[in-house]
Amino acid sequence: MAGTDSTQATLAQTSKTGGPAIILVKPQLGENIGMVTRAMLNNGLTELRLVKPRDGWPNPAAEASAAGAIEVLEKAQVFETTEEAIADLHKVYATTARTRDMTKPVAVPHYAAKEMRAFDQFGQKVGVLFGPEKAGLHNDDVVLADTVISVPLNPKFSSLNLAQAVLLIAYEWFQQGVDVPDEELLLGSSPLATKDELLNFYKRLEAALDESGFLWPPEKRPNMVRNLRNIFQRAHLTDQEVNTLHGVVKTLQLGPRVQKSPKKQ
């Protein structure tokens, strides 16, 4: 999905630390790093840390695939070891799809994001570790984390590419900081019709249907009228739409009209 408006403010302005640092441990392809920065900026995250990127840094391929998220690339920090990359953090999460033979809390992304927000509100810096594209995090990296984030996916195919994994975690983080309704009705320039406008239309429609013989027999008319009104009630009609429907009823009442062909010059 495309959609960028640089004039808009970031929705999640409730972070005290700027959000979790995204830490890519030994990333392989610059293209993947670029796509990660795009996923980060989609969700208001800008702190990228790279541990020993295979092809060095900076990487022109990363800029090409960042799709405008250059501010994240320009601020990226490079470290030689995972220990150095997490040294200033208070809480570290490790993402992995594989079962590890170690005792460690495991959280789904939604719960981990809520926990991250709680740490953030107290000014505690948080980071999330992501492993190399080919094999994921090594156990020596996982052991440095406080909590493992595990995504409940199809057990027969739970592999995610690097940018997908970052997007999933970053999205959950972002959603914890925004207050957006689950659903809203976009009306454009036309407001919703008032009940008086709707009732006026219903009466006109029902009169036309009485005249045409549709609302027959009389004993079924009340239920038919209720059904028709419910149909239009669920549509959340605007005043412009009601005016259009008035025109439809009027045209049907007038009957078919012969369309005149334009005169030939």
C-alpha positions, 0 to 999 in steps of 0.5 A: 500500500502506498501512502506518504504525507510528510506534512503529517505528524507521527501518531505515536507521540507517547514515547519517552525514549523514541521507542525500541532500538531495532538491532539487526545481528549480522544482517546479510543483504543491504536490500533487506536492511533498507526494507527494514528501515522502511518498516521502522519508519512506517511505525515511527521507529528511527533507531537502527543498530547493526551488528557486523553487517556482512557487506559492510556499512554504509551499503548503497543497496540499503539506500535504494530499497529504503523507499525514502526512509533515509533518516533511519539509515543516516542515523544507523549505528554499527557495532562489532558485537551484540554485547556492545550493541545492547550495552546501554539498554535496560530491556532486550527482546530476542525474536526467534521462530525456533524452540530454544533449549533454555529457560526464558520468558516467551511473549507474543508480539502484542504482549511484548509491545505492551511491556515495551511501552510500560518500560518506555514510560519509565524512561527505560531503553528497550531493544529488539534483536533480529538475527541473520536472514539465513538462520536467525539468532544464534543461542549466544545472542538469545541468551543476552535477551530478557524475553523471547518474542515468538510469533504464533504462525502456521507451524508448518511454515513460520519463516518470515523475512527480515523486514516482515519480522521487523514490521510485525514487531514495530506495528504492535509497538505503534498500535499501543501508542495510538488511539484510532477507532476500530471503524469509522464512516468517512463522509467526505463533503456530504453529512449524514441524512437527518431522520426527518430526511430519511422519513420523508424519503421512506414515505415517498418510496412507500407511496410509489410502491403502493401505487405500483402494487408492490406492497401487496397484500395489505396484511404483509405491508407492515412487515415489507415496509419495515424490511425496506426501511431497515435496508436503507437504515443500515446504509448510513445514507448521506443527504446527497444520497437521499436526494439521489434516491428521490430522483430515482423514485421520481424517474421510476414514477414517470415511466420509461423515456425515449432517449433522443439521439443527438442531431447530426450536423 
